[in-house]
């Protein structure tokens, strides 16, 4: 069984997210439905927690589109939503849920170390413009480690306390040893990564 490099798995998610931005109508609903069904099949717990956290965002999208997009009113009166607005709002909800479902599949497949390793590899081209991957690696690693410990205490912390302690992770009071696992790219991984980059670039060009 071939193990796909974490960078390629992240690139697949980027491509799926781009595809969902250009699809409309029935293709968008079908593609998003596939992502959602797969996510609920493999990681239902993650999906339910995500839905619980974004429920107010979903409601806000429905209200904004339903009552701001001009069109045919559903019932007489100035407070009526429009059919076109609700239709556009529904499509945006489906698009957002599809992207989040694909993201939950990615997070389910990759551990924190492999997720970081994939991002580290994907950011390699930015080194030519002076981007310091090592500094970014250190900051992200410390933040992810500290936030993981805080999530275990989420019942004892309110939102403000969580954010204050998380902000303190960037200014540690003592030296900490951080190890970074960076997976090497095989020829197959490198070839697949170039194909995915081309797919993402082509999809972005179609959005213009």
HUHURA-V337596 format. One record per residue. N is the residue number from 0. PHI is phi in degrees with one decimal (999 if undefined). Layout:
[[N	PHI] [N	PHI]]
This chain:
[[0	999] [1	-82.4] [2	-92.0] [3	-78.0] [4	-60.4] [5	-60.7] [6	-63.1] [7	-69.7] [8	-65.5] [9	-66.9] [10	-64.6] [11	-62.4] [12	-62.4] [13	-59.9] [14	-67.2] [15	-61.6] [16	-61.9] [17	-68.0] [18	-59.8] [19	-65.7] [20	-77.4] [21	-102.0] [22	-74.5] [23	-137.2] [24	63.0] [25	-60.6] [26	-58.1] [27	-63.7] [28	-64.0] [29	-67.0] [30	-62.7] [31	-65.3] [32	-61.7] [33	-62.6] [34	-62.1] [35	-66.7] [36	-63.4] [37	-63.5] [38	-65.3] [39	-70.7] [40	-75.2] [41	-89.6] [42	-141.5] [43	-62.5] [44	-61.1] [45	-62.4] [46	-66.3] [47	-65.0] [48	-65.4] [49	-65.9] [50	-61.1] [51	-63.5] [52	-77.0] [53	-107.8] [54	-60.2] [55	-74.0] [56	-64.9] [57	-62.1] [58	-64.9] [59	-64.9] [60	-61.5] [61	-61.9] [62	-67.0] [63	-63.6] [64	-71.7] [65	-63.1] [66	-109.0] [67	-122.0] [68	-83.4] [69	-68.4] [70	163.3] [71	-80.4] [72	-70.8] [73	-73.0] [74	-146.2] [75	-63.4] [76	133.6] [77	-73.1] [78	-96.1] [79	-82.7] [80	-74.8] [81	-104.0] [82	-62.5] [83	-64.1] [84	-64.8] [85	-66.4] [86	-65.6] [87	-65.5] [88	-62.5] [89	-63.6] [90	-64.1] [91	-67.1] [92	-62.6] [93	-63.1] [94	-62.9] [95	-63.9] [96	-65.1] [97	-64.9] [98	-64.1] [99	-66.7] [100	-64.9] [101	-63.4] [102	-66.3] [103	-64.3] [104	-63.0] [105	-64.4] [106	-67.0] [107	-70.8] [108	-76.3] [109	-109.5] [110	-74.7] [111	-60.5] [112	-65.4] [113	-71.8] [114	-60.9] [115	-64.3] [116	-60.9] [117	-64.2] [118	-64.6] [119	-61.9] [120	-68.3] [121	-65.5] [122	-85.4] [123	-55.5] [124	-60.8] [125	-73.2] [126	-63.3] [127	-71.7] [128	-107.2] [129	92.6] [130	-74.2] [131	-89.9] [132	-67.2] [133	-65.3] [134	-64.6] [135	-61.3] [136	-62.7] [137	-64.2] [138	-63.1] [139	-66.6] [140	-62.5] [141	-63.4] [142	-64.8] [143	-64.4] [144	-64.5] [145	-69.2] [146	-66.7] [147	-63.4] [148	-66.5] [149	-69.0] [150	-63.0] [151	-70.5] [152	-107.2] [153	-62.9] [154	-72.7] [155	-99.1] [156	-122.6] [157	-87.4] [158	-62.6] [159	-65.0] [160	-64.2] [161	-63.4] [162	-67.2] [163	-67.0] [164	-71.6] [165	-65.9] [166	-63.7] [167	-69.8] [168	-66.5] [169	-81.1] [170	-130.2] [171	-64.0] [172	-84.2] [173	-143.6] [174	-66.3] [175	-129.4] [176	-92.2] [177	-121.0] [178	-110.5] [179	-119.7] [180	-92.2] [181	-116.2] [182	-76.5] [183	-81.2] [184	-93.5] [185	-80.3] [186	-61.6] [187	-63.2] [188	-62.9] [189	-65.4] [190	-62.9] [191	-64.1] [192	-64.4] [193	-65.5] [194	-62.9] [195	-67.6] [196	-60.0] [197	-63.8] [198	-65.2] [199	-64.7] [200	-63.1] [201	-62.4] [202	-66.1] [203	-64.7] [204	-64.8] [205	-69.2] [206	-78.5] [207	-74.1]]
